[in-house]
Amino acid sequence: MQPKLVIVLVVGFLVAAIIWFSGVLDQHLAPGTKQAPAPYSGPTQRVGSESVVAYEAVPGQVIAQQNTKVAARVMAQIEQITVRAGDMVEQGQVLIRLDEQELTTQLQQAKAQVQALQASFTQAQKQLQRAKELFAQGLIAQSDIDAATANHDNLSASLQQARQRQQQAQVALSYATITAPISGRVVERFAEPGDTATPGRDLLAIYNPQQLQLEFAVRERQAVNLRLGDMRQVEVPALGVSEATELVEIVPAADSASRSLLVRMAAPKNAQLLPGLYAQLQLPLPQHEAVMISPQWVHSYGQLDMVLVVENQQLVRRYVRLGRVIGDQVEVLSGLRPGDEIAVEAQPNQL
């Protein structure tokens, strides 16, 4: 094929393609002939504003009013721990037994020292008495009386110190048996038999389940309006508990960092309450005007919420920002104004 003919065919193909993709051959509608969407004729609901009372949910927790940690007062090896976490104990019940061998030895040594000093002191008393009799007869000098008296007094002081050491050893031996300081429930066990107990080291934690409270950090502006004896609604979501309880304590000092005060509420009557459970305190806020709608009218897409409103008889998408849920309605913070009409049964695919 001749090169000129190939060039002509290629150019002709390119021109035909340009004409085809440019739409010159398509049919065009005359201006103004496009059909308008049909007006929306479904049910609508006109939005209004109403006065609502909202509540601020203050987070908090369940705390034990009476709780303690059990520790050893002497250093010794742990022989036995009679309880585990979750066990109920009575005040005075034996919880831990320590190895008494070294403590018993110390007590025996202290007793032996007391006996030895007692014998020496008894002998010193007799010598002092004889010295006084001989001095009265003029048979010994005053220096001999002074020496006998000094020996008597020194032994008396040493005997007194030995008796105190014996008493201390006796008390230390009694510390080898550790009892419950309060009645309650064992929260945690920090040691096992064979470990070495040292003074100040926690071995068990106990709390009284009959004396629980709810503790909340309340904003200053809310806290200053609270009074002891006020009844407020509290919730423990994990147990499904919600009831009004009494305000029993307000800590009279504000936290400068969080600008809040600690308040404590009486705990609801529930046997399943445990220290550390999450709780909420419902505090009323001042009444205000708000746009309230049904959550069923809201269509959510990820983090975005929208409603379908009717403008000029046509459906229009309107994005909204939602606030608190109050009863069976949700507050609209922005996106709707009183007087707007919501298409209550329309769906986004109708747009």
C-alpha positions as CSV (number, residue, x, y, z in Angstrom):
1,M,0.0,0.0,0.0
2,Q,1.3,3.4,-0.8
3,P,2.5,5.6,2.1
4,K,0.2,8.5,1.0
5,L,-2.8,6.2,1.2
6,V,-1.9,5.0,4.7
7,I,-1.5,8.6,5.9
8,V,-4.9,9.6,4.5
9,L,-6.6,6.6,6.2
10,V,-5.0,7.4,9.6
11,V,-6.0,11.0,9.4
12,G,-9.6,10.1,8.3
13,F,-9.9,7.6,11.3
14,L,-8.7,10.3,13.8
15,V,-11.1,12.9,12.4
16,A,-14.0,10.4,12.7
17,A,-13.0,9.5,16.3
18,I,-12.9,13.2,17.3
19,I,-16.4,13.8,15.8
20,W,-17.8,10.8,17.5
21,F,-16.5,11.6,21.0
22,S,-17.3,15.2,20.7
23,G,-21.0,14.4,20.6
24,V,-21.7,16.2,17.4
25,L,-23.8,13.3,16.2
26,D,-25.8,13.0,19.5
27,Q,-29.4,14.3,19.6
28,H,-29.8,17.3,21.9
29,L,-32.9,18.4,23.9
30,A,-34.0,21.9,23.4
31,P,-33.4,24.2,26.5
32,G,-36.2,24.0,29.1
33,T,-37.5,20.6,28.1
34,K,-35.8,18.6,31.0
35,Q,-38.5,17.0,33.2
36,A,-38.5,18.3,36.8
37,P,-38.6,15.8,39.7
38,A,-42.1,15.1,41.2
39,P,-42.9,17.0,44.3
40,Y,-42.6,15.1,47.6
41,S,-46.0,14.1,48.9
42,G,-45.2,11.9,51.9
43,P,-45.9,12.7,55.5
44,T,-43.9,15.4,57.2
45,Q,-43.3,16.8,60.7
46,R,-42.7,20.4,61.4
47,V,-39.9,21.0,63.8
48,G,-40.4,23.2,66.8
49,S,-38.5,24.2,69.9
50,E,-39.3,23.2,73.4
51,S,-38.1,23.8,76.9
52,V,-36.1,20.8,78.1
53,V,-34.4,19.8,81.4
54,A,-31.1,18.0,80.6
55,Y,-28.8,16.2,83.0
56,E,-25.0,16.1,83.2
57,A,-23.6,12.6,83.6
58,V,-20.7,12.8,86.0
59,P,-18.4,9.8,85.9
60,G,-17.3,8.1,89.1
61,Q,-16.7,4.8,90.8
62,V,-17.7,2.6,93.7
63,I,-15.4,2.9,96.7
64,A,-15.1,1.1,100.1
65,Q,-15.5,3.5,103.0
66,Q,-13.8,1.0,105.3
67,N,-10.8,-0.9,103.8
68,T,-7.4,-1.9,105.1
69,K,-4.2,-3.6,104.1
70,V,-2.8,-6.3,106.3
71,A,1.0,-6.2,106.8
72,A,3.5,-8.0,109.1
73,R,5.1,-6.2,112.0
74,V,8.1,-8.5,112.2
75,M,10.4,-10.1,109.6
76,A,9.8,-13.8,109.3
77,Q,9.0,-16.5,106.7
78,I,5.3,-17.0,106.0
79,E,4.1,-20.5,107.0
80,Q,0.4,-20.3,106.2
81,I,-2.2,-18.0,104.6
82,T,-5.7,-19.2,105.5
83,V,-7.7,-17.1,103.0
84,R,-7.8,-16.2,99.3
85,A,-9.2,-13.3,97.3
86,G,-13.0,-13.2,97.6
87,D,-13.2,-14.9,101.0
88,M,-15.3,-13.4,103.8
89,V,-13.5,-12.9,107.1
90,E,-14.5,-11.9,110.6
91,Q,-12.7,-9.5,112.8
92,G,-10.1,-11.4,114.9
93,Q,-10.0,-14.4,112.5
94,V,-6.5,-15.8,111.9
95,L,-5.3,-14.9,108.4
96,I,-1.6,-15.6,108.4
97,R,0.9,-17.6,110.5
98,L,4.6,-16.7,110.4
99,D,7.5,-18.9,111.3
100,E,7.9,-18.6,115.1
101,Q,11.2,-20.4,115.6
102,E,13.5,-17.4,115.6
103,L,11.1,-15.3,117.6
104,T,10.7,-18.1,120.2
105,T,14.5,-18.3,120.5
106,Q,14.7,-14.6,121.1
107,L,12.1,-14.9,123.8
108,Q,13.9,-17.8,125.5
109,Q,17.2,-15.8,125.4
110,A,15.4,-12.8,127.0
111,K,13.9,-15.0,129.7
112,A,17.4,-16.5,130.5
113,Q,18.9,-13.1,130.7
114,V,16.2,-11.9,133.1
115,Q,16.8,-15.0,135.3
116,A,20.5,-14.4,135.4
117,L,20.2,-10.8,136.3
118,Q,17.5,-11.6,138.9
119,A,19.9,-13.9,140.6
120,S,22.7,-11.3,140.6
121,F,20.3,-8.6,141.8
122,T,19.2,-10.8,144.7
123,Q,22.8,-11.4,145.7
124,A,23.5,-7.7,145.4
125,Q,20.5,-7.0,147.7
126,K,22.0,-9.3,150.4
127,Q,25.4,-7.8,150.1
128,L,24.1,-4.3,150.5
129,Q,22.1,-5.4,153.6
130,R,25.2,-7.0,155.2
131,A,27.3,-3.9,154.3
132,K,24.8,-1.7,156.1
133,E,24.9,-3.9,159.2
134,L,28.7,-3.9,159.2
135,F,28.9,-0.2,158.7
136,A,26.6,0.3,161.6
137,Q,29.0,-1.6,163.7
138,G,31.9,0.4,162.4
139,L,33.6,-2.5,160.8
140,I,33.7,-1.1,157.2
141,A,34.2,2.3,155.6
142,Q,31.7,4.5,153.8
143,S,33.3,3.6,150.5
144,D,32.3,0.0,150.9
145,I,28.7,1.0,151.4
146,D,28.9,3.2,148.3
147,A,30.3,0.4,146.2
148,A,27.6,-2.1,147.4
149,T,24.9,0.5,146.7
150,A,26.2,1.2,143.1
151,N,26.4,-2.5,142.3
152,H,22.8,-2.9,143.6
153,D,21.5,0.0,141.5
154,N,23.3,-1.1,138.3
155,L,21.9,-4.6,138.6
156,S,18.4,-3.2,139.2
157,A,18.6,-1.1,136.1
158,S,19.9,-4.0,134.0
159,L,17.2,-6.2,135.3
160,Q,14.5,-3.7,134.4
161,Q,16.0,-3.4,130.8
162,A,16.1,-7.2,130.5
163,R,12.4,-7.5,131.6
164,Q,11.5,-4.9,128.9
165,R,13.4,-6.9,126.3
166,Q,11.5,-10.0,127.4
167,Q,8.3,-8.2,127.0
168,Q,9.2,-7.0,123.6
169,A,10.2,-10.5,122.5
170,Q,6.8,-11.8,123.9
171,V,5.0,-9.1,121.8
172,A,7.1,-9.9,118.7
173,L,6.1,-13.6,119.1
174,S,2.4,-12.6,119.2
175,Y,2.9,-10.8,115.9
176,A,3.7,-14.2,114.2
177,T,-0.1,-14.8,114.2
178,I,-1.8,-12.1,112.0
179,T,-5.6,-11.7,112.5
180,A,-8.2,-9.7,110.6
181,P,-8.5,-6.1,111.8
182,I,-12.0,-5.7,110.4
183,S,-14.8,-7.9,109.2
184,G,-15.1,-7.9,105.4
185,R,-14.0,-9.5,102.2
186,V,-10.5,-10.2,101.0
187,V,-9.8,-8.2,97.9
188,E,-6.3,-9.3,97.0
189,R,-3.5,-11.6,98.3
190,F,0.0,-10.2,97.8
191,A,2.1,-13.1,99.1
192,E,2.3,-16.8,99.3
193,P,3.6,-19.3,101.9
194,G,7.4,-19.4,101.7
195,D,7.7,-15.7,101.1
196,T,9.5,-13.5,103.6
197,A,7.2,-11.0,105.4
198,T,8.8,-7.7,106.3
199,P,7.4,-4.8,108.3
200,G,5.4,-2.5,106.0
201,R,5.0,-5.0,103.1
202,D,1.3,-5.5,102.3
203,L,0.2,-9.2,102.5
204,L,-3.6,-8.9,102.1
205,A,-6.2,-6.3,101.3
206,I,-9.7,-6.3,102.9
207,Y,-12.8,-4.1,102.5
208,N,-16.1,-4.0,104.3
209,P,-18.9,-4.7,101.7
210,Q,-21.5,-3.2,104.0
211,Q,-19.9,0.2,103.9
212,L,-19.7,1.1,100.2
213,Q,-20.0,4.6,98.7
214,L,-20.0,6.2,95.2
215,E,-17.4,8.9,94.6
216,F,-17.6,11.6,91.9
217,A,-15.4,14.6,90.9
218,V,-18.1,17.3,90.3
219,R,-17.4,20.6,88.5
220,E,-17.1,23.6,90.8
221,R,-20.2,25.3,89.4
222,Q,-22.3,22.2,90.0
223,A,-20.7,21.2,93.3
224,V,-21.4,24.6,95.0
225,N,-25.1,24.0,94.6
226,L,-25.1,20.6,96.3
227,R,-26.0,20.1,100.0
228,L,-25.6,17.2,102.3
229,G,-28.8,15.1,102.3
230,D,-29.7,16.0,98.7
231,M,-31.1,13.0,96.7
232,R,-29.7,12.5,93.3
233,Q,-30.0,9.8,90.6
234,V,-27.0,7.5,90.4
235,E,-26.4,4.6,88.0
236,V,-24.0,1.6,87.9
237,P,-24.3,0.5,84.3
238,A,-22.5,-2.8,84.7
239,L,-25.2,-4.0,87.1
240,G,-28.1,-2.2,85.5
241,V,-28.7,-0.3,88.8
242,S,-30.3,3.1,88.7
243,E,-31.8,4.8,91.8
244,A,-31.9,8.0,93.8
245,T,-29.4,8.0,96.8
246,E,-28.4,10.5,99.4
247,L,-25.4,12.9,99.3
248,V,-23.4,11.9,102.4
249,E,-20.1,13.8,102.0
250,I,-18.5,16.8,100.3
251,V,-14.8,17.1,100.5
252,P,-14.2,20.7,101.5
253,A,-11.3,21.4,99.1
254,A,-11.3,21.8,95.3
255,D,-8.8,20.2,93.0
256,S,-6.9,23.1,91.4
257,A,-6.0,21.0,88.3
258,S,-9.5,19.7,87.3
259,R,-11.5,22.5,89.1
260,S,-13.7,20.0,90.8
261,L,-14.8,18.8,94.2
262,L,-15.1,15.2,95.4
263,V,-18.6,14.3,96.5
264,R,-19.7,10.9,97.9
265,M,-23.1,9.4,97.5
266,A,-24.7,6.5,99.5
267,A,-24.4,3.3,97.5
268,P,-27.5,1.6,96.1
269,K,-28.7,-1.5,98.0
270,N,-27.2,-4.2,95.7
271,A,-25.2,-7.3,96.9
272,Q,-23.2,-7.3,93.6
273,L,-21.6,-3.9,94.1
274,L,-17.8,-4.1,94.1
275,P,-15.2,-1.4,94.7
276,G,-13.9,0.1,91.4
277,L,-17.1,-0.4,89.4
278,Y,-17.9,2.5,87.1
279,A,-20.8,4.7,88.2
280,Q,-22.6,7.9,87.0
281,L,-24.2,10.8,88.8
282,Q,-27.0,12.6,87.1
283,L,-27.0,16.3,87.9
284,P,-29.8,18.6,86.4
285,L,-28.8,21.4,84.1
286,P,-30.8,24.7,83.7
287,Q,-33.8,24.5,81.4
288,H,-33.2,25.7,77.9
289,E,-34.9,25.8,74.5
290,A,-33.9,23.1,72.1
291,V,-35.0,21.4,68.9
292,M,-35.9,17.8,69.6
293,I,-36.6,15.1,67.1
294,S,-37.1,11.4,67.0
295,P,-33.9,9.3,66.5
296,Q,-35.8,7.3,63.8
297,W,-35.7,10.4,61.5
298,V,-31.9,10.5,61.6
299,H,-29.8,8.6,59.0
300,S,-26.2,8.0,60.0
301,Y,-23.3,7.5,57.7
302,G,-20.1,6.8,59.7
303,Q,-19.5,9.9,61.8
304,L,-22.1,12.0,59.9
305,D,-25.8,12.3,60.8
306,M,-28.4,13.7,58.4
307,V,-32.2,14.2,58.1
308,L,-34.3,14.7,55.0
309,V,-36.2,17.9,55.0
310,V,-38.7,19.3,52.5
311,E,-37.8,22.6,50.8
312,N,-40.0,23.9,48.0
313,Q,-41.8,20.6,47.9
314,Q,-38.5,18.8,47.2
315,L,-36.4,16.5,49.4
316,V,-33.2,18.0,50.6
317,R,-30.4,16.4,52.5
318,R,-29.5,18.3,55.8
319,Y,-26.6,17.3,57.9
320,V,-27.1,17.8,61.7
321,R,-25.1,17.7,64.9
322,L,-26.8,15.8,67.7
323,G,-26.6,16.3,71.4
324,R,-28.1,14.5,74.5
325,V,-30.8,11.9,74.3
326,I,-33.6,13.0,76.5
327,G,-36.4,10.4,76.9
328,D,-37.3,9.1,73.4
329,Q,-36.0,12.1,71.6
330,V,-32.6,13.5,70.7
331,E,-31.5,17.1,70.8
332,V,-30.3,18.8,67.6
333,L,-27.5,21.2,68.3
334,S,-27.2,22.5,64.7
335,G,-28.6,21.9,61.2
336,L,-32.3,22.4,62.0
337,R,-34.3,25.4,62.9
338,P,-37.8,25.7,64.3
339,G,-40.3,25.6,61.4
340,D,-38.3,23.1,59.2
341,E,-40.3,20.2,57.8
342,I,-38.8,16.7,58.1
343,A,-39.9,14.0,55.7
344,V,-40.5,11.4,58.4
345,E,-40.8,8.4,56.1
346,A,-38.4,9.3,53.3
347,Q,-35.2,7.4,52.6
348,P,-32.0,8.8,51.2
349,N,-32.3,6.6,48.0
350,Q,-35.4,8.8,47.1
351,L,-33.1,11.8,46.4
